[in-house]
Amino acid sequence: MSQITILLVDDHTIVREGLLGLLQLNPALKVIGEAQDGRQAVALAGLLQPDIILMDIAMPLLGGLEATRQILAANPRAKVLILTAHVDDEYVQRAMEIGASGYLLKHTSAAGLYRNIKDLYDNNGLTVSSPERRKRRPSEPITARTSRLTPRETEVLQLIAEGHANKQAAHHLGISVKTIEKHREHLMAKLNIHDTAGLTRYAIGAGIIENSRQSTII
């Protein structure tokens, strides 16, 4: 029987190592790659073409939700299983809106993780979500808040919201400071937001970053 190939994506090394050890106990599963941020995940998903991508949400530089959007834009048939500590229904809704195949909490048992990976592999389009998530529904689709932004603008917005200065953001993205400044101007014009604190609040509300990763300016 062929093994189910998996790409692990999490910014915490100890979490990746723990998941790797857990998945290696199941002979039906094979981890073929690891990524520590969303940008690496996008690159490795295209290169390795895994059967399942286990994706964290909260990561620096490029979060899991935007990484999922970019992966699915390049390959709509990719299967992304969000594995996170977030119970919040807004994260669940946005993950499903952008096309993630499933959503599991990190305190899921090993047996539950194995079962959901197998079910997702066998059943195209299967949606998995935690019964513990709250039932509150936001007033507008979460994706409507970011659909007007390009992938690059979303990356710049995340870096701004995480507190990176223009020079730092330019270094992370491999572009000039002047280009970062242009992206910042476009973001403010598109969103009608004219200060960094406002951009940060917007990024949190849109699920681009979580509260614990916001900069200290608000």
MDTraj code that builds the backbone (N, CA, C; nanometers):
import mdtraj as md
import numpy as np

residues = "MET SER GLN ILE THR ILE LEU LEU VAL ASP ASP HIS THR ILE VAL ARG GLU GLY LEU LEU GLY LEU LEU GLN LEU ASN PRO ALA LEU LYS VAL ILE GLY GLU ALA GLN ASP GLY ARG GLN ALA VAL ALA LEU ALA GLY LEU LEU GLN PRO ASP ILE ILE LEU MET ASP ILE ALA MET PRO LEU LEU GLY GLY LEU GLU ALA THR ARG GLN ILE LEU ALA ALA ASN PRO ARG ALA LYS VAL LEU ILE LEU THR ALA HIS VAL ASP ASP GLU TYR VAL GLN ARG ALA MET GLU ILE GLY ALA SER GLY TYR LEU LEU LYS HIS THR SER ALA ALA GLY LEU TYR ARG ASN ILE LYS ASP LEU TYR ASP ASN ASN GLY LEU THR VAL SER SER PRO GLU ARG ARG LYS ARG ARG PRO SER GLU PRO ILE THR ALA ARG THR SER ARG LEU THR PRO ARG GLU THR GLU VAL LEU GLN LEU ILE ALA GLU GLY HIS ALA ASN LYS GLN ALA ALA HIS HIS LEU GLY ILE SER VAL LYS THR ILE GLU LYS HIS ARG GLU HIS LEU MET ALA LYS LEU ASN ILE HIS ASP THR ALA GLY LEU THR ARG TYR ALA ILE GLY ALA GLY ILE ILE GLU ASN SER ARG GLN SER THR ILE ILE".split()
xyz = np.array([
    [0.0846, -0.1192, 0.0000],
    [0.0000, 0.0000, 0.0000],
    [0.0882, 0.1243, 0.0000],
    [0.0567, 0.2196, -0.0879],
    [0.1376, 0.3406, -0.0953],
    [0.1150, 0.4265, 0.0286],
    [0.2186, 0.4984, 0.0687],
    [0.2101, 0.5834, 0.1859],
    [0.1479, 0.7184, 0.1500],
    [0.0829, 0.7793, 0.2478],
    [0.0280, 0.9137, 0.2322],
    [0.1408, 1.0117, 0.2628],
    [0.1759, 1.0953, 0.1672],
    [0.2867, 1.1888, 0.1867],
    [0.2365, 1.3191, 0.2499],
    [0.3172, 1.3731, 0.3415],
    [0.2746, 1.4870, 0.4232],
    [0.3826, 1.5935, 0.4276],
    [0.3405, 1.7196, 0.4165],
    [0.4277, 1.8347, 0.4409],
    [0.3856, 1.8963, 0.5734],
    [0.4803, 1.9062, 0.6686],
    [0.4551, 1.9648, 0.8003],
    [0.4902, 2.1128, 0.7986],
    [0.3991, 2.1971, 0.8453],
    [0.4245, 2.3416, 0.8482],
    [0.3930, 2.3956, 0.9868],
    [0.4965, 2.4384, 1.0595],
    [0.4782, 2.4990, 1.1921],
    [0.6059, 2.5754, 1.2247],
    [0.5909, 2.6942, 1.2845],
    [0.7098, 2.7736, 1.3131],
    [0.7823, 2.7300, 1.4400],
    [0.7225, 2.6416, 1.5194],
    [0.7877, 2.5944, 1.6412],
    [0.8569, 2.4600, 1.6146],
    [0.9881, 2.4594, 1.6282],
    [1.0653, 2.3383, 1.5995],
    [1.0202, 2.2212, 1.6849],
    [0.9947, 2.2452, 1.8126],
    [0.9577, 2.1357, 1.9026],
    [0.8232, 2.0752, 1.8633],
    [0.7334, 2.1592, 1.8094],
    [0.6038, 2.1083, 1.7627],
    [0.6230, 2.0231, 1.6380],
    [0.7051, 2.0721, 1.5444],
    [0.7310, 1.9936, 1.4233],
    [0.7958, 1.8600, 1.4575],
    [0.8928, 1.8630, 1.5499],
    [0.9600, 1.7394, 1.5883],
    [0.8623, 1.6424, 1.6533],
    [0.7727, 1.6955, 1.7362],
    [0.6733, 1.6107, 1.8011],
    [0.5777, 1.5486, 1.7009],
    [0.5320, 1.6292, 1.6065],
    [0.4422, 1.5779, 1.5031],
    [0.5134, 1.4762, 1.4138],
    [0.6378, 1.5068, 1.3814],
    [0.7150, 1.4152, 1.2980],
    [0.7267, 1.2786, 1.3654],
    [0.7621, 1.2791, 1.4941],
    [0.7743, 1.1533, 1.5680],
    [0.6425, 1.0781, 1.5727],
    [0.5335, 1.1528, 1.5903],
    [0.4010, 1.0926, 1.5975],
    [0.3613, 1.0300, 1.4640],
    [0.3838, 1.1040, 1.3570],
    [0.3442, 1.0550, 1.2248],
    [0.4302, 0.9379, 1.1798],
    [0.5560, 0.9363, 1.2234],
    [0.6457, 0.8266, 1.1843],
    [0.6065, 0.6935, 1.2488],
    [0.5238, 0.7002, 1.3530],
    [0.4769, 0.5777, 1.4181],
    [0.3727, 0.5049, 1.3333],
    [0.3152, 0.5753, 1.2383],
    [0.2128, 0.5159, 1.1526],
    [0.2747, 0.4813, 1.0176],
    [0.2867, 0.3547, 0.9844],
    [0.3544, 0.3145, 0.8594],
    [0.2811, 0.3589, 0.7330],
    [0.1543, 0.4016, 0.7472],
    [0.0790, 0.4465, 0.6294],
    [0.1123, 0.5903, 0.5919],
    [0.1873, 0.6600, 0.6795],
    [0.2158, 0.8020, 0.6592],
    [0.3654, 0.8253, 0.6387],
    [0.3994, 0.9245, 0.5554],
    [0.5391, 0.9584, 0.5314],
    [0.5549, 1.1096, 0.5200],
    [0.6311, 1.1679, 0.6111],
    [0.6599, 1.3109, 0.6066],
    [0.7726, 1.3341, 0.5074],
    [0.7442, 1.4125, 0.4038],
    [0.8443, 1.4342, 0.2983],
    [0.9037, 1.5756, 0.3013],
    [0.8562, 1.6589, 0.3936],
    [0.9112, 1.7934, 0.4018],
    [0.8610, 1.8668, 0.5238],
    [0.9392, 1.9676, 0.5679],
    [0.9017, 2.0515, 0.6809],
    [0.9257, 2.1979, 0.6445],
    [0.8345, 2.2851, 0.6888],
    [0.8488, 2.4286, 0.6665],
    [0.8228, 2.5009, 0.7976],
    [0.8970, 2.6098, 0.8216],
    [0.8824, 2.6830, 0.9462],
    [0.8070, 2.8149, 0.9299],
    [0.7661, 2.8471, 0.8091],
    [0.6813, 2.9639, 0.7877],
    [0.6023, 2.9448, 0.6591],
    [0.5059, 3.0329, 0.6375],
    [0.4184, 3.0188, 0.5225],
    [0.4888, 3.0289, 0.3895],
    [0.5927, 3.1104, 0.3821],
    [0.6632, 3.1268, 0.2554],
    [0.7338, 2.9975, 0.2157],
    [0.7971, 2.9326, 0.3122],
    [0.8593, 2.8029, 0.2852],
    [0.7538, 2.6995, 0.2467],
    [0.6385, 2.7072, 0.3117],
    [0.5307, 2.6124, 0.2833],
    [0.4849, 2.6235, 0.1386],
    [0.4685, 2.7455, 0.0902],
    [0.4251, 2.7668, -0.0486],
    [0.5274, 2.7068, -0.1450],
    [0.6556, 2.7325, -0.1192],
    [0.7612, 2.6818, -0.2078],
    [0.7677, 2.5293, -0.2054],
    [0.7628, 2.4699, -0.0850],
    [0.7753, 2.3242, -0.0744],
    [0.6509, 2.2525, -0.1251],
    [0.5342, 2.3130, -0.1074],
    [0.4116, 2.2509, -0.1587],
    [0.4184, 2.2380, -0.3102],
    [0.4707, 2.3407, -0.3763],
    [0.4844, 2.3348, -0.5211],
    [0.5911, 2.2372, -0.5659],
    [0.6984, 2.2291, -0.4887],
    [0.8104, 2.1416, -0.5261],
    [0.7816, 1.9940, -0.4981],
    [0.7246, 1.9650, -0.3799],
    [0.7096, 1.8269, -0.3352],
    [0.5747, 1.7643, -0.3707],
    [0.4724, 1.8474, -0.3914],
    [0.3373, 1.7986, -0.4230],
    [0.2916, 1.6906, -0.3240],
    [0.2881, 1.7214, -0.1951],
    [0.2460, 1.6215, -0.0960],
    [0.0968, 1.5902, -0.1074],
    [0.0577, 1.4745, -0.0560],
    [-0.0850, 1.4397, -0.0541],
    [-0.1618, 1.5295, 0.0425],
    [-0.1006, 1.5563, 0.1588],
    [-0.1650, 1.6364, 0.2636],
    [-0.0646, 1.7391, 0.3147],
    [-0.1113, 1.8616, 0.3384],
    [-0.0285, 1.9652, 0.4009],
    [-0.0876, 1.9952, 0.5382],
    [-0.0127, 1.9662, 0.6447],
    [-0.0551, 2.0002, 0.7803],
    [-0.0066, 2.1411, 0.8094],
    [-0.0987, 2.2352, 0.8238],
    [-0.0654, 2.3780, 0.8253],
    [-0.1034, 2.4456, 0.9565],
    [-0.0051, 2.5077, 1.0197],
    [-0.0317, 2.5934, 1.1354],
    [-0.0879, 2.7264, 1.0856],
    [-0.1560, 2.8009, 1.1733],
    [-0.2090, 2.9319, 1.1338],
    [-0.1117, 3.0445, 1.1665],
    [-0.0749, 3.0559, 1.2929],
    [0.0023, 3.1711, 1.3382],
    [0.1512, 3.1479, 1.3176],
    [0.2062, 3.2114, 1.2134],
    [0.3494, 3.2000, 1.1845],
    [0.4012, 3.3357, 1.1409],
    [0.5287, 3.3656, 1.1680],
    [0.5849, 3.4943, 1.1258],
    [0.6063, 3.4988, 0.9750],
    [0.6221, 3.6189, 0.9224],
    [0.6536, 3.6471, 0.7822],
    [0.5367, 3.6194, 0.6877],
    [0.4802, 3.5008, 0.6928],
    [0.3610, 3.4697, 0.6139],
    [0.2808, 3.3664, 0.6912],
    [0.1587, 3.4028, 0.7304],
    [0.0758, 3.3151, 0.8115],
    [0.0188, 3.1981, 0.7332],
    [-0.0359, 3.1019, 0.8058],
    [-0.0854, 2.9809, 0.7440],
    [-0.2058, 3.0007, 0.6539],
    [-0.2927, 3.0948, 0.6873],
    [-0.4110, 3.1163, 0.6046],
    [-0.3734, 3.1755, 0.4687],
    [-0.2849, 3.2748, 0.4678],
    [-0.2420, 3.3324, 0.3404],
    [-0.1596, 3.2315, 0.2619],
    [-0.0773, 3.1528, 0.3320],
    [-0.0009, 3.0482, 0.2633],
    [-0.0948, 2.9478, 0.1972],
    [-0.2019, 2.9122, 0.2686],
    [-0.3009, 2.8205, 0.2116],
    [-0.3638, 2.8794, 0.0868],
    [-0.3977, 3.0065, 0.0926],
    [-0.4579, 3.0726, -0.0237],
    [-0.3643, 3.0677, -0.1446],
    [-0.2353, 3.0946, -0.1204],
    [-0.1396, 3.0944, -0.2302],
    [-0.1163, 2.9529, -0.2841],
    [-0.1113, 2.8543, -0.1952],
    [-0.0923, 2.7150, -0.2383],
    [-0.2091, 2.6706, -0.3262],
    [-0.3310, 2.7037, -0.2848],
    [-0.4486, 2.6612, -0.3591],
    [-0.4661, 2.7399, -0.4886],
    [-0.4161, 2.8626, -0.4910],
    [-0.4200, 2.9391, -0.6158],
    [-0.3322, 2.8727, -0.7216],
    [-0.2194, 2.8162, -0.6762],
    [-0.1282, 2.7487, -0.7690],
    [-0.1740, 2.6069, -0.8004],
    [-0.2380, 2.5415, -0.7024],
    [-0.2837, 2.4037, -0.7201],
    [-0.4156, 2.3839, -0.6459],
    [-0.5282, 2.4070, -0.7130],
    [-0.6589, 2.3972, -0.6479],
    [-0.6899, 2.2593, -0.5902],
    [-0.6177, 2.1565, -0.6349],
    [-0.6438, 2.0202, -0.5862],
    [-0.5649, 1.9869, -0.4598],
    [-0.4791, 2.0781, -0.4135],
    [-0.4018, 2.0529, -0.2917],
    [-0.4954, 2.0377, -0.1722],
    [-0.4572, 1.9515, -0.0788],
    [-0.5372, 1.9281, 0.0415],
    [-0.4623, 1.9826, 0.1626],
    [-0.5161, 2.0894, 0.2192],
    [-0.4540, 2.1544, 0.3346],
    [-0.5391, 2.1274, 0.4575],
    [-0.4777, 2.0666, 0.5578],
    [-0.5442, 2.0403, 0.6849],
    [-0.4863, 2.1362, 0.7888],
    [-0.5669, 2.2328, 0.8302],
    [-0.5221, 2.3289, 0.9309],
    [-0.5146, 2.2591, 1.0657],
    [-0.4000, 2.2673, 1.1305],
    [-0.3792, 2.2070, 1.2625],
    [-0.3317, 2.3180, 1.3551],
    [-0.4170, 2.3606, 1.4471],
    [-0.3903, 2.4818, 1.5228],
    [-0.4460, 2.4729, 1.6634],
    [-0.4033, 2.5664, 1.7475],
    [-0.4574, 2.5768, 1.8832],
    [-0.5784, 2.6689, 1.8886],
    [-0.6106, 2.7357, 1.7774],
    [-0.7189, 2.8351, 1.7768],
    [-0.8555, 2.7704, 1.7660],
    [-0.9420, 2.8005, 1.8630],
    [-1.0788, 2.7515, 1.8602],
    [-1.1702, 2.8517, 1.7916],
    [-1.1256, 2.9777, 1.7818],
    [-1.2110, 3.0864, 1.7349],
    [-1.2762, 3.0548, 1.6008],
    [-1.4080, 3.0754, 1.5938],
    [-1.4846, 3.0426, 1.4747],
    [-1.4436, 3.1251, 1.3531],
    [-1.3912, 3.2467, 1.3745],
    [-1.3495, 3.3283, 1.2607],
    [-1.2351, 3.2622, 1.1854],
    [-1.1424, 3.2000, 1.2581],
    [-1.0323, 3.1311, 1.1917],
    [-1.0849, 3.0102, 1.1144],
    [-1.1799, 2.9383, 1.1744],
    [-1.2386, 2.8236, 1.1060],
    [-1.3067, 2.8694, 0.9772],
    [-1.3883, 2.9748, 0.9877],
    [-1.4617, 3.0219, 0.8712],
    [-1.3680, 3.0667, 0.7605],
    [-1.2656, 3.1437, 0.7965],
    [-1.1757, 3.1928, 0.6921],
    [-1.0988, 3.0775, 0.6284],
    [-1.0574, 2.9809, 0.7102],
    [-0.9861, 2.8654, 0.6548],
    [-1.0720, 2.7936, 0.5515],
    [-1.2000, 2.7768, 0.5817],
    [-1.2879, 2.7072, 0.4883],
    [-1.3195, 2.7942, 0.3668],
    [-1.3326, 2.9240, 0.3870],
    [-1.3617, 3.0136, 0.2753],
    [-1.2500, 3.0137, 0.1716],
    [-1.1256, 3.0049, 0.2190],
    [-1.0149, 3.0099, 0.1237],
    [-0.9845, 2.8728, 0.0639],
    [-1.0557, 2.7690, 0.1114],
    [-1.0443, 2.6390, 0.0470],
    [-0.9708, 2.5312, 0.1241],
    [-0.9355, 2.5556, 0.2507],
    [-0.8721, 2.4499, 0.3295],
    [-0.9655, 2.3296, 0.3369],
    [-0.9087, 2.2110, 0.3337],
    [-0.9898, 2.0896, 0.3336],
    [-1.0369, 2.0503, 0.4721],
    [-0.9693, 2.0969, 0.5745],
    [-1.0083, 2.0592, 0.7093],
    [-0.9451, 2.1470, 0.8137],
    [-0.9920, 2.1329, 0.9390],
    [-0.9481, 2.2172, 1.0499],
    [-0.9513, 2.1327, 1.1766],
    [-0.8366, 2.1125, 1.2396],
    [-0.8269, 2.0344, 1.3620],
    [-0.7520, 2.1117, 1.4688],
    [-0.7883, 2.0864, 1.5940],
    [-0.7168, 2.1477, 1.7053],
    [-0.5959, 2.0624, 1.7431],
    [-0.4930, 2.1287, 1.7950],
    [-0.3683, 2.0591, 1.8252],
    [-0.3808, 1.9612, 1.9415],
    [-0.4856, 1.9733, 2.0224],
    [-0.4989, 1.8735, 2.1285],
    [-0.5781, 1.7508, 2.0826],
    [-0.6016, 1.7391, 1.9514],
    [-0.6589, 1.6171, 1.8951],
    [-0.5686, 1.4977, 1.9276],
    [-0.6269, 1.3841, 1.9555],
    [-0.5478, 1.2650, 1.9872],
    [-0.4734, 1.2163, 1.8636],
    [-0.3710, 1.1336, 1.8868],
    [-0.2966, 1.0756, 1.7751],
    [-0.3901, 0.9955, 1.6851],
    [-0.4793, 0.9183, 1.7460],
    [-0.5737, 0.8382, 1.6677],
    [-0.6646, 0.9283, 1.5840],
    [-0.7066, 1.0406, 1.6429],
    [-0.7910, 1.1343, 1.5695],
    [-0.7171, 1.1980, 1.4531],
    [-0.5906, 1.2317, 1.4742],
    [-0.5102, 1.2899, 1.3671],
    [-0.4926, 1.1897, 1.2538],
    [-0.4560, 1.0662, 1.2882],
    [-0.4401, 0.9626, 1.1852],
    [-0.5700, 0.9442, 1.1063],
    [-0.6813, 0.9358, 1.1792],
    [-0.8101, 0.9106, 1.1151],
    [-0.8475, 1.0227, 1.0183],
    [-0.8253, 1.1473, 1.0616],
    [-0.8634, 1.2601, 0.9775],
    [-0.7734, 1.2736, 0.8552],
    [-0.6450, 1.2432, 0.8705],
    [-0.5551, 1.2433, 0.7546],
    [-0.6003, 1.1379, 0.6540],
    [-0.6312, 1.0170, 0.7033],
    [-0.6762, 0.9084, 0.6147],
    [-0.8081, 0.9457, 0.5472],
    [-0.9033, 0.9993, 0.6233],
    [-1.0325, 1.0382, 0.5664],
    [-1.0152, 1.1459, 0.4602],
    [-0.9287, 1.2424, 0.4893],
    [-0.9063, 1.3508, 0.3946],
    [-0.8409, 1.2987, 0.2672],
    [-0.7491, 1.2065, 0.2829],
    [-0.6820, 1.1470, 0.1660],
    [-0.7813, 1.0681, 0.0804],
    [-0.8717, 0.9964, 0.1458],
    [-0.9658, 0.9099, 0.0739],
    [-1.0838, 0.9842, 0.0127],
    [-1.1213, 1.0954, 0.0753],
    [-1.2436, 1.1650, 0.0352],
    [-1.2129, 1.3077, -0.0044],
    [-1.2047, 1.3303, -0.1338],
    [-1.1735, 1.4636, -0.1848],
    [-1.2784, 1.5641, -0.1398],
    [-1.2309, 1.6767, -0.0836],
    [-1.3222, 1.7818, -0.0434],
    [-1.3798, 1.7647, 0.0960],
    [-1.3351, 1.6615, 0.1705],
    [-1.3852, 1.6414, 0.3058],
    [-1.3539, 1.7624, 0.3928],
    [-1.4519, 1.8061, 0.4687],
    [-1.4306, 1.9167, 0.5616],
    [-1.4328, 1.8637, 0.7036],
    [-1.3288, 1.8915, 0.7792],
    [-1.3181, 1.8478, 0.9171],
    [-1.3086, 1.9719, 1.0041],
    [-1.3879, 1.9784, 1.1084],
    [-1.3767, 2.0925, 1.1992],
    [-1.4016, 2.0440, 1.3409],
    [-1.3548, 2.1229, 1.4363],
    [-1.3688, 2.0840, 1.5752],
    [-1.5085, 2.1149, 1.6271],
    [-1.5727, 2.0217, 1.6982],
    [-1.7035, 2.0505, 1.7568],
    [-1.6957, 2.1502, 1.8710],
    [-1.5732, 2.1819, 1.9158],
    [-1.5575, 2.2727, 2.0276],
    [-1.5544, 2.4184, 1.9865],
    [-1.5518, 2.4454, 1.8558],
    [-1.5440, 2.5847, 1.8138],
    [-1.6723, 2.6579, 1.8475],
    [-1.6620, 2.7873, 1.8706],
    [-1.7779, 2.8682, 1.9044],
    [-1.8676, 2.8857, 1.7828],
    [-1.9958, 2.9106, 1.8061],
    [-2.0932, 2.9184, 1.6980],
    [-2.1160, 3.0607, 1.6486],
    [-2.0472, 3.1580, 1.7018],
    [-2.0646, 3.2957, 1.6573],
    [-2.0256, 3.3088, 1.5121],
    [-2.1043, 3.3837, 1.4340],
    [-2.0737, 3.4071, 1.2937],
    [-2.0469, 3.5545, 1.2715],
    [-1.9411, 3.5913, 1.2056],
    [-1.9156, 3.7313, 1.1771],
    [-2.0166, 3.7858, 1.0788],
    [-2.0272, 3.9166, 1.0724],
    [-2.1297, 3.9807, 0.9919],
    [-2.0975, 3.9795, 0.8427],
    [-1.9734, 3.9572, 0.8055],
    [-1.9369, 3.9505, 0.6646],
    [-1.8356, 3.8392, 0.6455],
    [-1.8286, 3.7823, 0.5264],
    [-1.7279, 3.6788, 0.5028],
    [-1.5883, 3.7324, 0.5336],
    [-1.5079, 3.6520, 0.6028],
    [-1.3738, 3.6973, 0.6397],
    [-1.2906, 3.7271, 0.5156],
    [-1.3052, 3.6454, 0.4104],
    [-1.2244, 3.6665, 0.2920],
    [-1.2559, 3.7982, 0.2234],
    [-1.3748, 3.8532, 0.2456],
    [-1.4084, 3.9815, 0.1846],
    [-1.3176, 4.0922, 0.2356],
    [-1.2600, 4.0730, 0.3533],
    [-1.1736, 4.1754, 0.4120],
    [-1.0369, 4.1809, 0.3452],
    [-0.9959, 4.0710, 0.2830],
    [-0.8619, 4.0683, 0.2233],
    [-0.8634, 4.0408, 0.0736],
    [-0.9791, 4.0162, 0.0149],
    [-0.9832, 3.9804, -0.1265],
    [-0.9340, 4.0925, -0.2164],
    [-0.9384, 4.2151, -0.1661],
    [-0.8935, 4.3276, -0.2485],
    [-0.7414, 4.3408, -0.2486],
    [-0.6728, 4.2647, -0.1646],
    [-0.5279, 4.2745, -0.1535],
    [-0.4597, 4.1687, -0.2390],
    [-0.3463, 4.2050, -0.2980],
    [-0.2656, 4.1074, -0.3701],
    [-0.1875, 4.0241, -0.2682],
    [-0.1366, 3.9056, -0.3081],
    [-0.0551, 3.8261, -0.2162],
    [0.0627, 3.9053, -0.1592],
    [0.1285, 3.9862, -0.2412],
    [0.2414, 4.0648, -0.1920],
    [0.1957, 4.1694, -0.0911],
    [0.0840, 4.2341, -0.1173],
    [0.0322, 4.3334, -0.0230],
    [-0.0040, 4.2671, 0.1095],
    [-0.0553, 4.1463, 0.1045],
    [-0.0883, 4.0753, 0.2271],
    [0.0373, 4.0433, 0.3066],
    [0.1438, 4.0031, 0.2376],
    [0.2710, 3.9765, 0.3048],
    [0.3248, 4.1035, 0.3699],
    [0.3194, 4.2145, 0.2972],
    [0.3681, 4.3415, 0.3521],
    [0.2832, 4.3820, 0.4721],
    [0.1524, 4.3654, 0.4614],
    [0.0639, 4.3989, 0.5726],
    [0.0981, 4.3177, 0.6965],
    [0.1244, 4.1885, 0.6803],
    [0.1604, 4.1063, 0.7955],
    [0.2894, 4.1562, 0.8597],
    [0.3892, 4.1866, 0.7787],
    [0.5168, 4.2347, 0.8340],
    [0.4995, 4.3673, 0.9070],
    [0.4195, 4.4573, 0.8506],
    [0.3920, 4.5852, 0.9174],
    [0.3239, 4.5599, 1.0508],
    [0.2223, 4.4725, 1.0496],
    [0.1455, 4.4454, 1.1706],
    [0.2287, 4.3761, 1.2774],
    [0.3310, 4.3013, 1.2346],
    [0.4196, 4.2361, 1.3309],
    [0.5252, 4.3314, 1.3859],
    [0.5247, 4.4559, 1.3379],
    [0.6150, 4.5561, 1.3918],
    [0.7461, 4.5730, 1.3187],
    [0.7596, 4.5158, 1.1994],
    [0.8834, 4.5294, 1.1221],
    [0.8918, 4.6677, 1.0583],
    [1.0064, 4.7290, 1.0692],
    [1.0310, 4.8560, 1.0005],
    [1.0439, 4.8301, 0.8506],
    [1.0352, 4.9366, 0.7711],
    [1.0423, 4.9218, 0.6251],
    [1.1683, 4.8475, 0.5807],
    [1.2813, 4.8808, 0.6428],
    [1.4078, 4.8173, 0.6045],
    [1.4056, 4.6681, 0.6359],
    [1.3496, 4.6316, 0.7519],
    [1.3405, 4.4901, 0.7887],
    [1.2471, 4.4151, 0.6937],
    [1.1332, 4.4761, 0.6631],
    [1.0369, 4.4134, 0.5722],
    [1.0987, 4.3927, 0.4342],
    [1.1726, 4.4935, 0.3883],
    [1.2383, 4.4831, 0.2575],
    [1.3377, 4.3676, 0.2564],
    [1.4121, 4.3522, 0.3671],
    [1.5101, 4.2431, 0.3774],
    [1.4408, 4.1071, 0.3724],
    [1.3308, 4.0921, 0.4480],
    [1.2600, 3.9645, 0.4522],
    [1.2057, 3.9256, 0.3149],
    [1.1571, 4.0238, 0.2398],
    [1.0936, 3.9952, 0.1109],
    [1.1902, 4.0028, -0.0070],
    [1.3125, 4.0496, 0.0176],
    [1.4110, 4.0598, -0.0895],
    [1.3788, 4.1669, -0.1914],
    [1.3185, 4.2764, -0.1449],
    [1.2852, 4.3880, -0.2324],
    [1.3396, 4.5161, -0.1711],
    [1.3296, 4.6275, -0.2431],
    [1.3868, 4.7530, -0.1951],
    [1.2955, 4.8193, -0.0933],
    [1.3543, 4.9059, -0.0126],
    [1.2767, 4.9833, 0.0850],
    [1.1744, 5.0702, 0.0126],
    [1.2128, 5.1238, -0.1022],
    [1.1214, 5.2077, -0.1788],
    [0.9978, 5.1281, -0.2226],
    [1.0176, 5.0018, -0.2592],
    [0.9047, 4.9177, -0.2993],
    [0.8136, 4.8904, -0.1803],
    [0.8722, 4.8667, -0.0638],
    [0.7924, 4.8483, 0.0584],
    [0.7090, 4.9722, 0.0851],
    [0.7714, 5.0888, 0.0719],
    [0.6993, 5.2136, 0.0950],
    [0.5821, 5.2292, -0.0014],
    [0.6013, 5.1873, -0.1259],
    [0.4936, 5.1935, -0.2248],
    [0.3792, 5.0997, -0.1866],
    [0.4161, 4.9785, -0.1424],
    [0.3135, 4.8836, -0.0990],
    [0.2364, 4.9383, 0.0207],
    [0.3078, 5.0010, 0.1133],
    [0.2413, 5.0584, 0.2303],
    [0.1420, 5.1673, 0.1876],
    [0.1846, 5.2506, 0.0924],
    [0.0955, 5.3560, 0.0422],
    [-0.0282, 5.2953, -0.0239],
    [-0.0087, 5.1903, -0.1040],
    [-0.1212, 5.1260, -0.1711],
    [-0.2168, 5.0626, -0.0710],
    [-0.1605, 4.9993, 0.0344],
    [-0.2436, 4.9392, 0.1381],
    [-0.3314, 5.0441, 0.2054],
    [-0.2714, 5.1539, 0.2431],
    [-0.3461, 5.2581, 0.3126],
    [-0.4550, 5.3165, 0.2223],
    [-0.4233, 5.3312, 0.0925],
    [-0.5220, 5.3857, -0.0005],
    [-0.6365, 5.2866, -0.0227],
    [-0.6025, 5.1585, -0.0432],
    [-0.7050, 5.0571, -0.0681],
    [-0.7979, 5.0399, 0.0515],
    [-0.7397, 5.0392, 0.1705],
    [-0.8166, 5.0103, 0.2914],
    [-0.8711, 5.1351, 0.3585],
    [-0.8301, 5.2525, 0.3086],
    [-0.8682, 5.3798, 0.3700],
    [-0.8268, 5.3832, 0.5172],
    [-0.7058, 5.3358, 0.5409],
    [-0.6455, 5.3364, 0.6745],
    [-0.5145, 5.4130, 0.6637],
    [-0.4912, 5.5055, 0.7536],
    [-0.3793, 5.5973, 0.7325],
    [-0.2766, 5.5990, 0.8463],
    [-0.2724, 5.4922, 0.9247],
    [-0.1670, 5.4814, 1.0259],
    [-0.1366, 5.3347, 1.0507],
    [-0.0187, 5.3093, 1.1070],
    [0.0267, 5.1716, 1.1283],
    [-0.0605, 5.0985, 1.2284],
    [-0.1063, 5.1687, 1.3316],
    [-0.1926, 5.1055, 1.4308],
    [-0.3212, 5.0558, 1.3656],
    [-0.3750, 5.1349, 1.2740],
    [-0.4963, 5.0950, 1.2048],
    [-0.4730, 4.9732, 1.1161],
    [-0.3590, 4.9692, 1.0473],
    [-0.3256, 4.8531, 0.9647],
    [-0.3110, 4.7277, 1.0512],
    [-0.2536, 4.7451, 1.1694],
    [-0.2363, 4.6321, 1.2608],
    [-0.3709, 4.5785, 1.3069],
    [-0.4612, 4.6690, 1.3448],
    [-0.5949, 4.6250, 1.3863],
    [-0.6670, 4.5541, 1.2719],
    [-0.6500, 4.6045, 1.1520],
    [-0.7122, 4.5423, 1.0349],
    [-0.6569, 4.4008, 1.0147],
    [-0.5253, 4.3862, 1.0259],
    [-0.4626, 4.2556, 1.0069],
    [-0.5127, 4.1546, 1.1091],
    [-0.5326, 4.1985, 1.2316],
    [-0.5851, 4.1094, 1.3356],
    [-0.7285, 4.0704, 1.3027],
    [-0.8101, 4.1690, 1.2662],
    [-0.9493, 4.1418, 1.2351],
    [-0.9677, 4.0518, 1.1156],
    [-0.8752, 4.0592, 1.0202],
    [-0.8834, 3.9768, 0.8991],
    [-0.8195, 3.8399, 0.9177],
    [-0.7633, 3.8133, 1.0368],
    [-0.7024, 3.6836, 1.0621],
    [-0.5636, 3.6672, 1.0032],
    [-0.5022, 3.7779, 0.9600],
    [-0.3672, 3.7700, 0.9027],
    [-0.2643, 3.7469, 1.0119],
    [-0.2841, 3.8094, 1.1272],
    [-0.2026, 3.7794, 1.2449],
    [-0.2970, 3.7605, 1.3624],
    [-0.2481, 3.6978, 1.4683],
    [-0.3276, 3.6820, 1.5888],
    [-0.2855, 3.7872, 1.6900],
    [-0.3640, 3.8054, 1.7947],
    [-0.3363, 3.9086, 1.8936],
    [-0.1988, 3.8943, 1.9553],
    [-0.1535, 3.7714, 1.9804],
    [-0.0259, 3.7502, 2.0470],
    [0.0923, 3.7873, 1.9595],
    [0.0686, 3.8073, 1.8261],
    [0.1780, 3.8405, 1.7360],
    [0.1735, 3.9868, 1.6924],
    [0.0800, 4.0640, 1.7435],
    [0.0711, 4.2024, 1.7017],
    [0.1876, 4.2835, 1.7575],
    [0.2179, 4.3948, 1.6933],
    [0.3240, 4.4797, 1.7416],
    [0.2789, 4.5519, 1.8668],
    [0.3696, 4.6183, 1.9331],
    [0.3402, 4.6828, 2.0593],
    [0.2882, 4.8240, 2.0439],
    [0.2519, 4.8654, 1.9238],
    [0.2125, 5.0051, 1.9021],
    [0.0694, 5.0296, 1.9384],
    [-0.0118, 4.9226, 1.9658],
    [-0.1512, 4.9447, 2.0031],
    [-0.1795, 4.8773, 2.1368],
])
top = md.Topology()
chain = top.add_chain()
for i, resn in enumerate(residues, 1):
    res = top.add_residue(resn, chain, resSeq=i)
    for name in ("N", "CA", "C"):
        top.add_atom(name, md.element.get_by_symbol(name[0]), res)
traj = md.Trajectory(xyz[None], top)
